[in-house]
């Protein structure tokens, strides 16, 4: 094992050895293979510290953790898939602030460290802000997928700025081809892929504090900044020349079918914006890194907003305080805790101290490089909004917008729906 991992483990062993070993219970959303992965990490923690640890997973985590907390039977540590619920529970007194100095560690050791501190900081029952959440295991959404063979055949280079991406889009049209495949269809959730586009465009046209104010509705949904981001999405999705099947097909094309145009012969499109999970819907036998690849959805060079990344992730919080729970959060700061899961599958981390050669999958390593290059990270905004908006009128409004409705009118309607929830 790497000597620096031994050093970290030895330090943790001293912490645990100085006091009685605790039983540490962990409750999270993972079942199946991911449960096996997190249990491997927790076994590393147990070995390093002497604590006994037990994990329970559930596909109804959000409901159960609140029931357990209100009944006084919460686990020591809970793994929240979304910050919103953690924030609510912190305000109700169900979470314990993390140890002093944890925020400084995150700022220094995570790429875009202040972003992760902000995402885990909530008001407690006394109204004072504290760091309650430690992010561990992250997903990236700011990706554009393409066929390297198609790019090579056409002589296209991967764009590194938004200006270059728009130039490439126009070049593909000038060459008589169609640049984008976009599909918003998703059954009862139709419209959600457009929310990722708008969120990414908010981060590329506005400072992160404006994004935060929008997500909390301090900046209204019908503010010019938000309408501008919607129209940035529309510049791609509402242009018949830019989208396979024309703009009218965007809302009716299922998001799972949409990327298949990259692989038809001749190609129906050259690019598809979607999160890291989309290869699951590529044609059978598609090899990522060969038949398909991705690049970072780039920022505007001329706007000086750095390299923002949109994504999601899980945060770990203490819901039943004991020393073992604090030791577990401490262990999650070690490279070892990240590298155990990196060597398996389905894991990304903003930890700048990890050995990225440990990744079992070169695709994940490349995604992680995007994460490590981020200057700002923001959580999927629709997941942070009230359900009636983020998983309701935002979705349906984007369907109306791609269908031709005016951005101002759509934004007014979404804001009205938000107001009605007050």
N, C-alpha and C positions, 0 to 999 in steps of 0.2 A: 504493500500500500504506500502511496505517496507520503513522504515524511511530514508534510504540512497537515495531512489528514490525521496522522497519528498524534501530532501535537494538539490538534483541535479536540480529538477524542480523549486524550489524556487529561486535558483541561476540564472537560465535561465530567470525566470520571472523578476528578478531585472534587468538583462541585457536589456531585451526588454522594460521594464517599464521606463527605464531611457531615452529612446528615443522614437520617434514616431514609432508605429507599421508599419511594411512593409508588402507589398504583396510579397510573395515568390512563384515563379513559378518553378516547378520541371518537367523535361522531362526525361523519361527513357524507357527501353525496355519492361516493364511488362504490360501485359494485363490479363484479366480474374481474376482467384483467386489471382495471385500474385499482381495484381493492387489493389485488396481489402486489401491485407496484407500491402502493402506499404502505402496505404491511412490511415490505422489504426495507423501506426507509425507517419505519418505526422499530424494526428489529435492529437496525444500525444504532438508533437512539438508545434502545434498551441495553445493547452491548456496551455502548460508550459510557453510560451513566449508572447502570445497575438498577434503574427503575423498571418496574413491570408495566407493560403497556398493552392496551387492548383497543382494537378499532372495530367500530360498527358502522356499516354503510346503509343508506336508505335512499330510495327514489322519491321519498316524500320528506326529505330533510327539512325543507322550509317550514312545513306544518309541524313536524315532530319536535324540532328544537325549541319552538316557542312553547309547546305543550309541556315539554320536560322542564324548561326554565321556570315556567309559572307554577309547576308542581314541586319545585325545589329539588328535582332529580336530574339536573343538567350534567352532561359529561364535563370533564376537566377542560377539554379543548374541543371547540366546534370549528368545522371547516365550512365557511360560507361561500356559496357560488356567486353571490352578488353582495356588493357593499350596502345596498339599501336596507336589507333586513338587519345586518349587523349594526348599522347606524341607529335604526329604530330601537334595537335591544339595548344598545349602549345608553341611549337616552332614558330607558326604562330601568336602568340599574342592573341589567343582567350580565354585563361584561365587566371584566377587570382590566384596568389600564396595564399596558405592557411596561416592563421594567424601564426605569430611567436610563437614557442612553441608547435605547433601541432605535429611536428616530434618527439619532446622529449616525448610527451604524448604517441604517438604510440609505441615508443621504450620501454617505461616503462609498458604499459598496454596491449599490444598485445603479445601473444605467438609468438616467432620468430619475435619480433618487428622490428628489423633492416630490415628484408626481406620486410615487408610491407612499410617501409619508402622508400626502394630502388625501389619498384615497382610503387610508386606514385611520384617519383622524376624525373623531366624532365628538359631539357634545354629550357629556355625561348627564346624570340626573340633576346635577347642580348647575348645569349650563356651561361648565368649563370644558374646553377642548382637551382631549388626551388622545394619544395613539393607542388604539384598541386592536387594530388588525395588522397582521404580518402577511404580506402576499407571498405565496409560494405555489408554483405551477400556473403558468400564464399561457394565453392564446393570442395569436396575432391575426388581425383582420385586414390590415393595410397591404394587401397583396394583389398583383395582377398576374394572371396565368396566361401562358402562351405556348405555342409549339416551336421549339428551337429550329426544327427543320423548315417550317413555314417561314420563319424570320430569315433564315439563311438563304432559302431559295429566292426570296424577294429582295434580299440585300438590306434588311432592316436591322438597326442597332437598338439595343435595349435603352430606353430613355432614362435619364437620371434626374430630370427636373420636370415639373408640370408643364413648363413651356415646351420642352422637347416632346412630351407625351401628346400634347395637342398638335404639334407639328407632325408627328408620326401619324396621328389619326387622320389629318388632312392629306398626308402623303398617300396613305392607303386608299383613300377615296379617289385621289387623283389617278391612282394606278388601276382604277376600275374595280376595286375590291371593297369589302365591308370590314371596318375595323373592330367592331364590338359585338359580342353576344351579351344581352342583358335579359334576365327573366325574373319577374317578381312573384310568380305563382307559387303558392305554398298552402293550398287548401284554405282552412280557416285563418291562417296566418299570412295570407297573400299581402304583399307589400313590404314585408320586413327587409328584404335585401336592399331596398331603396334607402332605408333608414341608415344602413352602414355607409352608403355613398354620401348621404347628407352630413353625417357625423364626421367622416373623413374630410369632406370639403369645409366644414366649420373649422377644423384644426388647421387647414391649409390657407384659410382666408382671414382667420381671427386669432388673437392671442388665446392661450389656454384658459385664462381667467374669464374670457367671454363665453367659451364653451361651458365652463362650470356654471356660470350665471344662467345660461340657457337651460341646462339640465335641471337646475333648481327652480326655474321660471322667474328668477330675479330679472333676467332679460327675457322678455316675452317672446312667444313663438312667432309672432308677427312683426318682430323687430326687423329693421332693414338688414342687419347682419345675418339673421337666419334666412330671410327671403333670398339674400344673395347666395347663400350656400345651396339652397334648394335649386336656384336657377343655374348654379354651376353643375349640379347633377343633371338638370334638364338640358344643358348644352350638349351633353352626350346622349341622354336617353330619349330626348324629344326630336332628334334630328334623324329623319328617315334615311339619310345617306350613311349615318354612323352605325346603325343597329341592324343586325340580321333580322329580316322579316319586316323592317320598318318600325317606326315608333309605336304604331298601333299594336304590335305584337309583344311589346315589353311586358305589359301587365298580365297577359294571358299565357305567356310562356312559363312553364314550371321551372323554378330555379335549378332543380336537379337535372333537367334536360338541357338547360341553357348552354353549359360548357361543351356539349357534344359537337357544336359547330366548329370548334377548334380542330377536330380530328376527322372531319369529313373530307372527301376528295372530289373536287377542289374545296378548300376551306370555306365555310360560310362566314367565318370571322377570324380575326387574328388575336384578339385579347378578350379576357373575361376577368372582371374584378370580383373576387370572393375570398372568404376566409380560408384558413389552413385546412379545414375539413373537406373541401370540395373534391379532392381526388377520389373520395369514396364513390363519386357519381361519374367518374370518367369511364370510358369504355373499358370492358374487361381486358386485362393484359397491358394496360397503359403503364409505362414505367416512368415515374417522376424522376427528373434529372436527365432523361433521354427523350422520351416521346412528349413529355410536358415539363415545363419549368415555370418559374415565377420570378417576379421582381418586385421591389418595393414600390408601392403606389406613391409617386414622388411628390415632393413639396415644391412650391413656387420658388424659384431662385430669387425672383425680384421682391418677395414679400418679407424676407428675413425672419421667418418663423421657425427656423431650425428644421429638424427631422422628426415630426410628430408621428406617433404610432397609435392606432386605434386597436383595442383588443378587449380581452376579458381575462378572468383569472379567479383563483380561489384565495380567500384570506383566512388565516387561522387566528382565532380569538379565544381568550380564556373565559370560560363560562362557569367554572367551578374551581375557585382558586386553591392551588396548593403549589409547593415548591417544584414538584415534578412538571407541572404545566409550564412554569417559567423556564425550567431547564429544557423543555421541548422547544419552546420558541428560540432559546439560545442555540440549541442544536441546529435548528433550521437556518441559522446564520453561517454554519460551516459549509465549505465547498462539498464535503462528503455527503451531506444530506441531499444536495442537488445532483451530484454525480451518480449516486445510486440509481435514481430514477432516470437520469439522462442515458445511462447505459442500457436501459430497458426500452421503453417506447412511450410516445405521447406526452413529452415533457419539454417545456421551454422555461427559461429562467432569465431574469435581468441581472443576476449575480455576476459581477465583473471578475470575481476571483476564481471561477470554475475553469477546469481544463476542458475546453470544448472538443478536444479529440476523443473524449469519452463517449460522445454521442454515438449510438448504435446505428443511426440513420443520417446519411449526409444531407437529406432534405431538411430534417429537423435542425441540423447544425446551421444550415443556410438561413432558415427562418430565425434561429436564435441570434445570428449575426445582425439581422435587421433590428431585433429587440435591443441588442447591446449597442446599436448605433443610434437609438432613439434619444432625442433631447427632451421630448415630452411624451408621456404615455397617458392616455385617457381611456377610461372604461366605456364600453358601449353605452351611449347616452340613453337610448330607448329603454335599456334595462334599469336605469336609475330613475326614470320618470314614473309617475303613477301608472298603474297597469292600464287604466282606461285611456291613457294617452299613449304611452310607450308601446303597449301591445294592443292598441285600439285605434284611436283617431289618427295617430302618426302613420300607421300602416295604411289605413283606408285613404287618408289624405294624399299619400304618395301615389296610390293607384289612380285617384282622381287627377292628380297633377300630370302623370305620364299620359293620361287620356286626353289632355288638352286644357284642363281647368287652370285658371290663372294662379300663380304662386301666392300672390297676396290674398286672394280669396280662400285658398286652401289653408294658408297660415292663420288667417282670421278664424276659420272654423275650428282649427286645432286648438288655438288659444281659448276660444269660447268653451270648448269641451273641458279644458283644464280649469277654467274659471268655475265651471259648474261643479267641480269636485271639491271646491274649497268649503 
